[in-house]
Amino acid sequence: MKNKSKIPLMIYANALDNIHAAFKGIEIFMTFGIKLPKQLKKTISMKILANYDELDFHPSIGNWINIKTGKILSEYEPSSELEFLLENNIDKTLY
């Protein structure tokens, strides 16, 4: 992540929460003159799962692990820049 500014990158968690709370119930996006043809309603079929994997999240590795097999859900590895940002640049202080 390249930051051309002299101000360090910060994520202000409480400020983001306040913004999301302020927009609750407010229409943020709206149409403006584009009318698409009406689509037929799709029928939704529901299925009860009998076989599913139980997963447990492990923050130390940042991944989900299958409880029975120990298999990791994904092979995603965050970049060192993202890890640094998440560990050091999140302001969680209450105002």
C-alpha positions as CSV (number, residue, x, y, z in Angstrom):
1,M,0.0,0.0,0.0
2,K,1.5,3.2,-1.2
3,N,0.9,6.3,0.9
4,K,2.2,9.4,-0.9
5,S,1.0,11.6,2.0
6,K,3.0,12.4,5.1
7,I,0.0,11.5,7.3
8,P,0.1,7.8,8.3
9,L,-2.8,5.6,7.1
10,M,-5.3,5.1,9.9
11,I,-8.6,3.2,10.1
12,Y,-10.9,4.9,12.6
13,A,-13.3,2.1,13.7
14,N,-15.6,4.2,15.9
15,A,-15.9,6.9,13.2
16,L,-16.9,4.3,10.6
17,D,-19.4,2.8,13.0
18,N,-20.9,6.3,13.5
19,I,-21.2,6.8,9.8
20,H,-22.8,3.5,9.2
21,A,-25.3,4.1,12.1
22,A,-26.2,7.5,10.6
23,F,-27.0,6.0,7.2
24,K,-29.2,3.2,8.7
25,G,-32.5,3.2,6.9
26,I,-31.5,6.0,4.4
27,E,-31.6,5.3,0.7
28,I,-28.0,5.9,-0.4
29,F,-28.3,4.8,-4.1
30,M,-31.3,5.5,-6.3
31,T,-32.3,5.0,-9.9
32,F,-32.2,8.0,-12.3
33,G,-34.2,7.3,-15.4
34,I,-33.0,3.9,-16.5
35,K,-35.9,1.5,-16.8
36,L,-35.1,-2.1,-17.4
37,P,-37.8,-4.5,-18.6
38,K,-39.5,-6.3,-15.7
39,Q,-38.1,-9.7,-15.0
40,L,-40.1,-12.8,-14.1
41,K,-39.9,-13.6,-10.4
42,K,-37.6,-16.5,-9.8
43,T,-38.7,-19.3,-7.5
44,I,-36.4,-19.9,-4.6
45,S,-35.9,-23.4,-3.6
46,M,-34.7,-24.2,-0.1
47,K,-32.6,-27.2,0.8
48,I,-31.8,-28.4,4.3
49,L,-28.1,-29.4,4.5
50,A,-27.4,-32.7,6.1
51,N,-23.7,-32.8,5.5
52,Y,-21.7,-29.7,6.3
53,D,-18.3,-28.9,7.6
54,E,-17.8,-27.3,11.0
55,L,-15.2,-24.6,10.9
56,D,-13.4,-22.7,13.6
57,F,-11.7,-19.4,13.1
58,H,-8.1,-19.1,14.3
59,P,-7.0,-15.4,14.5
60,S,-3.4,-16.4,14.9
61,I,-3.3,-17.7,11.3
62,G,-6.2,-15.6,10.1
63,N,-8.1,-18.6,8.6
64,W,-10.9,-21.1,9.2
65,I,-10.0,-24.6,10.1
66,N,-12.2,-27.7,9.7
67,I,-12.7,-29.1,13.2
68,K,-12.8,-32.8,12.1
69,T,-10.0,-32.9,9.5
70,G,-7.8,-29.9,10.4
71,K,-7.8,-28.7,6.8
72,I,-7.4,-25.0,6.3
73,L,-10.3,-23.3,4.4
74,S,-8.2,-21.1,2.1
75,E,-4.6,-20.6,1.1
76,Y,-4.9,-16.8,1.4
77,E,-1.9,-15.0,2.9
78,P,-2.3,-11.3,3.5
79,S,0.6,-9.0,2.4
80,S,3.0,-7.7,5.1
81,E,1.6,-4.1,4.4
82,L,-1.9,-5.2,5.1
83,E,-0.9,-7.1,8.3
84,F,1.0,-4.0,9.5
85,L,-2.0,-1.7,8.8
86,L,-4.4,-4.0,10.6
87,E,-2.1,-4.5,13.6
88,N,-0.9,-0.9,14.1
89,N,-3.2,1.5,12.3
90,I,-6.6,0.9,13.7
91,D,-7.9,3.5,16.1
92,K,-10.4,1.8,18.4
93,T,-10.6,4.5,21.1
94,L,-14.0,5.7,22.2
95,Y,-14.9,9.3,21.7
